[in-house]
Amino acid sequence: MDRFPSRWGKRSEFEGGRSEINCRTIPVAERFFTSSPSVNLRHAAWYPSETDEPHLVLLTSDNTIRFYGLKSSQTPAKILPVSQSEDDSSVHPPVCSYAASLGEIAVAFDFGPVSSPPRQLAAQCSKDQLVYPLYILYENGETYVSYTSQANGVSLSKPVGPLPMYPAAEDNYGYDACAILCLPCVPSILVIATETGTLYHCVVLESEEEEETGTVEKWIRATESVPALYVFECVELELTLKVATGEDEEPQEFDFTCPIRLHRDPLCQHRYHCTHEAGVHSVGLIWVNKLQKFLQSNEEDKDSLQELAAEKRCIVEHILCTRPLLTSQSAPVRGFLIVSDLSLGATMICITTTYECILLPLLSSIRPPSPPLRATQKNKQLEELTLCREERKSLREAAERLADKYEDAKYRQETIMNRVKKVLGSLQSQLPKSVSEEKLNTLHTTF
């Protein structure tokens, strides 16, 4: 980790605008990764508390989350095993391989907004203590939750789950989960991404008591209702451009999968960004306000429900395309940041795999939905395209008919010329020499 000096001055530059500055480098968990070469880092994030000591949270391939403070960056302040097995001891390589084959490997995590502790943990917390829910995503699509606090050092609760997802799906909403993001709104919205480019927008709510609890057998036995994930919508990203095929060509389908990273937008809490091998997608949830209005209204308020049902889905924009075609070379985005200052304004900064820095202006709010005129224009363009194809087909048929007529006329002309030559030869043989030459000259002049 690098610590930069302070900014000051008219342009808010490092150390007032000095040409050279000194940065402090703090290695985190260096001894652990050096002594454990088979363990690799899967995900890293800062603990969300802004008042307590900064902590860096690391998820490693041994199904363990470690909290490191900057004052003691080599020794973890807290260790949280996240193995789905009952035994929370260290995972041995054969067991880890077996868990990986079942998708029981934690691949990502994210913190939710601060809240009061749930009732089953209220007895263990002080009166005014607040907690941050820690959502842990596994490769098989299951989500667990743990509650964290920094009141008296880092305290953690045992991960519980899997959290039920409604409506239920046979494939458990995919088996290639790779990223999770909790948007800072009320109610919390979890975004779960898969390597196939599918995004699930889940609303975190307390499940009804009469619903089945068999799917959460590992939940702490208490009177508290189980948090559930209600899938509001599913979005499929177009990672590459689709090339139009000819009339006689069959459309080609390719399975393009790649890891997707999710990034929170500090300028707009209802928007987030996805980085992957094909560039950057921005996703804006325009239905959040209607959802909040519906949840705050009475149960009999049918108008809010109709407005929510009629609300258009999220807005997806392919902001940066680094791999336009499937045959193009892979160019993943390595670095991503959103800044807003006086010199750049609201800007998206991307660093590609070739170390190219790309700056793109960014709106501070979600772009409004496209007017119906755009849809009308699209339909008109499709109609014009259909007419052009029909006209091209008719022109091709007319050209074929003209070609046939030309070949037929050419054949007839050659036949007539051959007949004329035969007639001229016959006349020349029947006339005297002097007369024949004069007649032939006259005939040649005529023809």
C-alpha positions as CSV (number, residue, x, y, z in Angstrom):
1,M,0.0,0.0,0.0
2,D,1.3,3.5,-0.9
3,R,0.5,6.5,1.3
4,F,0.7,9.8,-0.5
5,P,1.4,13.2,1.1
6,S,-1.3,15.8,1.7
7,R,-2.7,18.1,-0.9
8,W,-2.9,21.9,-0.6
9,G,-2.7,25.0,-2.6
10,K,-4.8,26.6,-5.3
11,R,-4.9,23.5,-7.4
12,S,-5.0,21.0,-4.5
13,E,-1.7,19.4,-5.6
14,F,0.5,17.1,-3.6
15,E,2.6,19.2,-1.1
16,G,1.5,22.3,-2.8
17,G,2.7,21.4,-6.3
18,R,6.2,20.1,-5.7
19,S,7.8,18.5,-8.8
20,E,9.0,15.5,-6.7
21,I,7.2,14.0,-3.7
22,N,8.0,11.1,-1.3
23,C,5.5,8.3,-0.8
24,R,5.5,5.8,2.0
25,T,5.1,2.1,1.2
26,I,3.4,-0.2,3.7
27,P,3.6,-3.9,2.9
28,V,0.5,-5.8,4.0
29,A,0.5,-9.5,4.8
30,E,3.9,-9.9,3.1
31,R,5.2,-12.6,5.5
32,F,1.9,-14.6,5.1
33,F,2.0,-14.7,1.3
34,T,5.7,-15.4,1.3
35,S,5.4,-18.4,3.6
36,S,2.2,-19.6,1.9
37,P,3.0,-19.8,-1.9
38,S,-0.1,-21.9,-2.7
39,V,-2.4,-19.3,-1.3
40,N,-3.4,-16.4,-3.5
41,L,-5.4,-13.2,-3.1
42,R,-9.0,-13.3,-4.4
43,H,-10.4,-10.0,-3.2
44,A,-9.4,-6.9,-1.2
45,A,-11.3,-4.0,0.2
46,W,-11.2,-1.3,2.9
47,Y,-13.3,-1.6,6.0
48,P,-16.0,1.0,5.6
49,S,-15.6,2.7,9.0
50,E,-14.3,6.3,8.6
51,T,-13.7,7.1,12.3
52,D,-11.8,4.1,13.5
53,E,-8.4,2.8,12.5
54,P,-8.2,1.9,8.8
55,H,-8.3,-1.8,8.2
56,L,-7.6,-3.7,4.9
57,V,-9.7,-6.8,4.5
58,L,-8.3,-9.6,2.4
59,L,-10.1,-12.7,1.1
60,T,-7.6,-15.5,0.2
61,S,-8.0,-18.8,-1.7
62,D,-7.9,-20.8,1.6
63,N,-11.5,-19.6,2.3
64,T,-10.4,-17.1,5.0
65,I,-11.0,-13.4,5.4
66,R,-8.3,-11.5,7.3
67,F,-8.4,-8.0,8.7
68,Y,-5.1,-6.1,8.8
69,G,-4.6,-2.8,10.5
70,L,-2.0,-0.3,9.2
71,K,-0.2,-0.1,12.6
72,S,0.5,-3.8,12.4
73,S,0.3,-4.7,8.8
74,Q,1.9,-8.2,9.1
75,T,-0.3,-9.6,11.8
76,P,-4.0,-9.9,11.2
77,A,-6.3,-8.2,13.7
78,K,-9.0,-10.7,13.1
79,I,-9.4,-13.9,11.1
80,L,-12.7,-15.1,9.8
81,P,-12.9,-18.7,8.3
82,V,-15.6,-18.7,5.6
83,S,-15.6,-22.4,4.7
84,Q,-19.1,-23.8,4.2
85,S,-18.1,-27.1,5.9
86,E,-19.0,-27.5,9.6
87,D,-15.3,-27.7,10.5
88,D,-13.9,-24.2,10.7
89,S,-10.3,-25.4,11.0
90,S,-7.7,-24.7,8.4
91,V,-8.6,-26.2,5.0
92,H,-6.2,-28.8,3.8
93,P,-5.4,-28.9,0.0
94,P,-7.4,-32.1,-0.8
95,V,-10.4,-30.7,1.1
96,C,-10.0,-27.3,-0.7
97,S,-9.9,-29.0,-4.1
98,Y,-13.1,-30.9,-3.3
99,A,-14.8,-27.7,-2.1
100,A,-13.6,-25.9,-5.3
101,S,-15.2,-28.7,-7.4
102,L,-18.5,-28.0,-5.7
103,G,-18.2,-24.3,-6.0
104,E,-18.0,-23.8,-2.2
105,I,-15.1,-21.4,-2.6
106,A,-15.6,-17.8,-1.5
107,V,-14.8,-15.5,-4.5
108,A,-15.8,-12.0,-3.3
109,F,-17.3,-10.0,-0.5
110,D,-18.7,-6.6,0.2
111,F,-19.9,-4.5,3.2
112,G,-23.4,-3.2,3.5
113,P,-24.5,0.1,5.0
114,V,-24.1,0.5,8.8
115,S,-27.2,-0.6,10.8
116,S,-28.3,-1.8,14.2
117,P,-27.3,-5.4,15.1
118,P,-29.9,-8.1,14.5
119,R,-31.8,-9.4,17.5
120,Q,-29.8,-12.6,17.8
121,L,-26.7,-10.5,18.3
122,A,-28.2,-7.7,20.3
123,A,-27.2,-9.4,23.6
124,Q,-23.6,-9.5,22.6
125,C,-23.4,-5.8,21.6
126,S,-23.5,-2.6,23.6
127,K,-26.6,-0.4,23.5
128,D,-25.3,2.1,20.9
129,Q,-23.1,-0.3,19.0
130,L,-23.5,-0.4,15.2
131,V,-22.5,-3.1,12.8
132,Y,-21.7,-3.5,9.2
133,P,-23.1,-6.6,7.4
134,L,-20.5,-8.5,5.5
135,Y,-21.9,-10.3,2.5
136,I,-19.8,-13.2,1.3
137,L,-20.3,-14.7,-2.2
138,Y,-19.4,-18.2,-3.2
139,E,-18.7,-19.5,-6.7
140,N,-21.9,-21.7,-6.6
141,G,-24.0,-18.5,-6.3
142,E,-24.7,-18.8,-2.6
143,T,-24.5,-15.7,-0.3
144,Y,-23.6,-15.8,3.4
145,V,-23.6,-12.8,5.8
146,S,-21.6,-11.9,8.9
147,Y,-21.9,-8.9,11.1
148,T,-18.7,-6.8,11.9
149,S,-18.0,-4.1,14.3
150,Q,-15.0,-2.0,15.4
151,A,-16.3,-0.8,18.7
152,N,-13.7,-2.6,20.8
153,G,-11.4,-3.8,18.2
154,V,-12.6,-5.9,15.2
155,S,-15.4,-8.2,16.2
156,L,-17.1,-10.7,13.9
157,S,-20.0,-13.0,14.0
158,K,-20.0,-16.5,12.5
159,P,-21.1,-16.4,8.8
160,V,-24.6,-17.7,8.4
161,G,-26.6,-18.7,5.3
162,P,-27.0,-19.4,2.5
163,L,-29.5,-16.6,2.2
164,P,-32.6,-17.7,0.3
165,M,-33.3,-16.2,-3.1
166,Y,-36.8,-15.5,-4.4
167,P,-38.2,-16.5,-6.7
168,A,-36.5,-19.8,-6.5
169,A,-34.5,-21.1,-9.5
170,E,-33.4,-24.6,-10.4
171,D,-29.9,-23.4,-11.2
172,N,-29.7,-21.2,-8.1
173,Y,-29.1,-18.3,-10.5
174,G,-25.9,-19.6,-12.0
175,Y,-22.8,-21.4,-10.8
176,D,-20.1,-19.1,-12.1
177,A,-20.5,-16.2,-9.6
178,C,-17.5,-13.9,-9.5
179,A,-18.4,-10.6,-7.9
180,I,-20.8,-9.0,-5.4
181,L,-21.6,-5.4,-4.6
182,C,-23.9,-3.8,-2.0
183,L,-25.4,-0.4,-3.1
184,P,-25.6,2.1,-0.2
185,C,-29.3,2.6,-0.3
186,V,-32.4,1.6,1.8
187,P,-33.3,-1.2,1.4
188,S,-29.9,-2.6,0.5
189,I,-29.5,-3.9,-3.0
190,L,-27.0,-6.6,-3.8
191,V,-25.6,-7.0,-7.2
192,I,-24.3,-10.5,-8.1
193,A,-22.3,-11.0,-11.3
194,T,-21.4,-14.2,-13.1
195,E,-18.6,-14.8,-15.6
196,T,-21.1,-15.2,-18.4
197,G,-22.0,-11.5,-18.1
198,T,-25.3,-11.9,-16.1
199,L,-26.1,-9.5,-13.4
200,Y,-28.7,-10.1,-10.7
201,H,-30.2,-7.2,-8.8
202,C,-31.4,-8.5,-5.4
203,V,-33.3,-6.5,-2.8
204,V,-32.3,-7.5,0.8
205,L,-35.5,-7.8,2.9
206,E,-36.5,-9.9,5.9
207,S,-38.3,-13.0,4.7
208,E,-41.8,-13.8,5.9
209,E,-42.0,-16.1,8.9
210,E,-44.4,-18.5,7.1
211,E,-41.9,-19.1,4.3
212,E,-39.8,-22.2,4.3
213,T,-36.7,-22.1,6.5
214,G,-35.2,-25.4,5.4
215,T,-32.8,-23.6,3.0
216,V,-31.2,-21.8,6.0
217,E,-30.5,-24.6,8.3
218,K,-27.2,-23.1,9.3
219,W,-28.7,-19.9,10.5
220,I,-28.3,-19.1,14.1
221,R,-31.4,-20.4,15.9
222,A,-33.2,-17.3,17.1
223,T,-36.5,-15.5,16.7
224,E,-35.0,-13.1,14.2
225,S,-36.4,-13.6,10.7
226,V,-33.9,-14.6,8.0
227,P,-32.6,-12.0,5.6
228,A,-33.7,-13.0,2.0
229,L,-32.6,-11.8,-1.4
230,Y,-35.5,-11.0,-3.7
231,V,-34.3,-10.9,-7.3
232,F,-35.9,-7.8,-8.9
233,E,-34.4,-8.2,-12.3
234,C,-31.7,-10.0,-14.3
235,V,-29.5,-8.3,-16.8
236,E,-27.3,-9.9,-19.5
237,L,-24.4,-7.8,-20.7
238,E,-23.3,-7.8,-24.3
239,L,-19.6,-8.2,-23.8
240,T,-18.9,-7.9,-27.5
241,L,-20.6,-6.5,-30.6
242,K,-22.8,-8.8,-32.6
243,V,-21.9,-8.8,-36.3
244,A,-24.8,-9.0,-38.8
245,T,-24.8,-12.1,-40.9
246,G,-26.0,-12.6,-44.5
247,E,-29.3,-14.1,-45.5
248,D,-27.8,-17.5,-46.2
249,E,-25.4,-17.5,-43.3
250,E,-26.2,-19.0,-39.9
251,P,-25.6,-16.8,-36.9
252,Q,-22.5,-17.9,-35.0
253,E,-22.7,-18.3,-31.3
254,F,-19.6,-18.1,-29.1
255,D,-19.3,-18.7,-25.4
256,F,-17.4,-15.7,-24.1
257,T,-16.8,-15.7,-20.4
258,C,-14.5,-13.6,-18.3
259,P,-14.3,-12.4,-14.7
260,I,-16.3,-9.2,-14.0
261,R,-15.5,-6.7,-11.3
262,L,-18.1,-4.4,-9.8
263,H,-17.3,-0.8,-8.7
264,R,-19.5,1.5,-6.6
265,D,-20.1,5.0,-8.0
266,P,-19.3,7.7,-5.4
267,L,-21.3,10.3,-7.4
268,C,-24.6,8.4,-7.7
269,Q,-25.6,5.7,-5.2
270,H,-28.0,4.1,-7.7
271,R,-25.3,3.5,-10.3
272,Y,-22.4,1.1,-10.5
273,H,-19.8,0.1,-13.1
274,C,-18.6,-3.3,-14.4
275,T,-15.0,-3.8,-15.7
276,H,-14.0,-6.8,-17.7
277,E,-12.0,-7.9,-20.7
278,A,-14.3,-6.1,-23.1
279,G,-14.2,-2.7,-21.3
280,V,-16.6,-0.9,-19.0
281,H,-20.4,-1.1,-18.6
282,S,-22.3,1.4,-16.5
283,V,-25.6,0.3,-15.0
284,G,-28.2,2.7,-13.5
285,L,-31.1,1.5,-11.4
286,I,-33.8,3.9,-12.1
287,W,-36.5,1.9,-10.3
288,V,-35.0,2.3,-6.8
289,N,-37.0,5.4,-5.9
290,K,-40.3,3.7,-7.0
291,L,-39.3,0.7,-4.9
292,Q,-38.7,2.9,-1.8
293,K,-42.0,4.6,-2.3
294,F,-43.8,1.3,-2.5
295,L,-42.1,-0.1,0.6
296,Q,-43.0,3.0,2.6
297,S,-46.7,3.0,1.4
298,N,-49.5,0.9,2.9
299,E,-50.0,-2.7,1.8
300,E,-53.3,-1.7,0.1
301,D,-51.6,1.0,-2.0
302,K,-52.0,-0.5,-5.4
303,D,-51.0,2.7,-7.2
304,S,-47.4,2.4,-5.9
305,L,-47.3,-1.3,-6.9
306,Q,-48.6,-0.4,-10.4
307,E,-46.0,2.3,-10.8
308,L,-43.3,-0.1,-9.7
309,A,-44.5,-2.7,-12.1
310,A,-44.7,-0.2,-15.0
311,E,-41.2,1.3,-14.2
312,K,-38.7,0.7,-16.9
313,R,-35.7,-1.6,-16.1
314,C,-32.2,-0.5,-15.5
315,I,-30.1,1.5,-18.0
316,V,-27.0,-0.3,-19.3
317,E,-24.4,1.6,-21.3
318,H,-21.2,0.2,-22.8
319,I,-19.0,3.2,-21.8
320,L,-15.7,1.8,-23.0
321,C,-15.2,-1.0,-25.5
322,T,-11.7,-2.6,-25.5
323,R,-12.6,-5.8,-27.3
324,P,-15.2,-5.0,-30.1
325,L,-15.2,-8.5,-31.7
326,L,-14.7,-12.0,-30.4
327,T,-11.8,-12.3,-32.7
328,S,-10.2,-9.2,-31.3
329,Q,-7.3,-9.5,-28.8
330,S,-8.3,-9.5,-25.2
331,A,-7.7,-6.1,-23.5
332,P,-9.0,-6.1,-20.0
333,V,-9.3,-3.0,-17.8
334,R,-6.7,-3.3,-15.0
335,G,-7.4,-0.1,-13.1
336,F,-10.6,1.8,-12.5
337,L,-11.4,5.0,-10.5
338,I,-14.0,7.7,-10.5
339,V,-12.9,11.2,-9.3
340,S,-14.5,14.5,-9.0
341,D,-12.4,17.6,-8.6
342,L,-12.1,21.2,-9.9
343,S,-9.6,20.4,-12.6
344,L,-11.2,17.2,-14.1
345,G,-14.8,17.4,-12.9
346,A,-16.7,14.1,-12.8
347,T,-14.3,11.7,-14.6
348,M,-13.9,8.0,-15.1
349,I,-10.2,6.9,-15.2
350,C,-9.4,3.5,-16.8
351,I,-6.0,1.8,-17.2
352,T,-5.9,-0.9,-19.8
353,T,-3.6,-3.9,-20.0
354,T,-1.3,-1.9,-22.2
355,Y,-0.9,0.7,-19.5
356,E,-2.9,3.2,-21.4
357,C,-4.7,5.8,-19.3
358,I,-8.2,6.7,-20.6
359,L,-10.2,9.6,-19.1
360,L,-13.9,9.8,-19.8
361,P,-16.3,12.5,-18.6
362,L,-19.1,11.1,-16.4
363,L,-22.5,12.5,-15.5
364,S,-23.2,13.0,-11.9
365,S,-26.6,11.4,-12.2
366,I,-28.2,8.6,-14.1
367,R,-29.0,9.4,-17.7
368,P,-32.7,9.6,-18.2
369,P,-34.4,6.9,-20.3
370,S,-34.3,7.3,-24.0
371,P,-37.5,8.9,-25.4
372,P,-39.9,6.8,-27.4
373,L,-38.7,8.6,-30.5
374,R,-35.5,6.6,-30.4
375,A,-37.5,3.4,-30.5
376,T,-39.6,4.8,-33.4
377,Q,-36.4,5.7,-35.2
378,K,-35.1,2.2,-34.7
379,N,-38.3,0.6,-36.1
380,K,-38.1,2.9,-39.0
381,Q,-34.5,2.0,-39.6
382,L,-35.4,-1.7,-39.5
383,E,-38.2,-1.1,-42.0
384,E,-35.8,0.8,-44.3
385,L,-33.3,-2.0,-43.9
386,T,-35.9,-4.6,-44.9
387,L,-36.8,-2.5,-48.0
388,C,-33.2,-2.1,-49.0
389,R,-32.7,-5.9,-48.7
390,E,-35.8,-6.5,-50.9
391,E,-34.6,-3.9,-53.4
392,R,-31.1,-5.4,-53.5
393,K,-32.7,-8.8,-54.2
394,S,-34.9,-7.4,-57.0
395,L,-31.8,-5.6,-58.5
396,R,-29.8,-8.8,-58.4
397,E,-32.6,-10.7,-60.2
398,A,-32.9,-7.9,-62.8
399,A,-29.1,-8.0,-63.3
400,E,-29.3,-11.8,-63.9
401,R,-32.1,-11.3,-66.5
402,L,-30.1,-8.6,-68.3
403,A,-27.0,-10.8,-68.3
404,D,-29.0,-13.7,-69.9
405,K,-30.4,-11.3,-72.5
406,Y,-26.9,-10.0,-73.3
407,E,-25.5,-13.5,-73.7
408,D,-28.5,-14.4,-76.0
409,A,-28.1,-11.2,-78.1
410,K,-24.3,-11.8,-78.4
411,Y,-24.9,-15.4,-79.6
412,R,-27.5,-14.2,-82.1
413,Q,-25.1,-11.5,-83.4
414,E,-22.3,-14.0,-83.9
415,T,-24.7,-16.4,-85.7
416,I,-25.8,-13.6,-88.1
417,M,-22.2,-12.6,-88.8
418,N,-21.2,-16.2,-89.6
419,R,-24.1,-16.4,-92.1
420,V,-23.1,-13.1,-93.8
421,K,-19.6,-14.4,-94.2
422,K,-20.9,-17.5,-95.8
423,V,-23.1,-15.6,-98.2
424,L,-20.2,-13.3,-99.2
425,G,-17.9,-16.2,-99.8
426,S,-20.6,-17.9,-102.0
427,L,-21.1,-14.7,-104.1
428,Q,-17.4,-14.2,-104.6
429,S,-17.0,-17.7,-106.0
430,Q,-19.8,-17.2,-108.5
431,L,-18.8,-13.8,-110.0
432,P,-15.9,-13.0,-112.4
433,K,-12.7,-11.9,-110.8
434,S,-13.0,-8.1,-111.7
435,V,-16.7,-8.0,-111.0
436,S,-16.4,-9.9,-107.8
437,E,-13.8,-7.6,-106.4
438,E,-15.9,-4.6,-107.2
439,K,-19.0,-6.2,-105.7
440,L,-17.2,-7.3,-102.6
441,N,-15.8,-3.9,-102.0
442,T,-19.3,-2.4,-102.4
443,L,-20.7,-5.0,-99.9
444,H,-18.0,-4.4,-97.4
445,T,-18.6,-0.7,-97.6
446,T,-22.4,-1.3,-97.1
447,F,-21.9,-3.5,-94.0
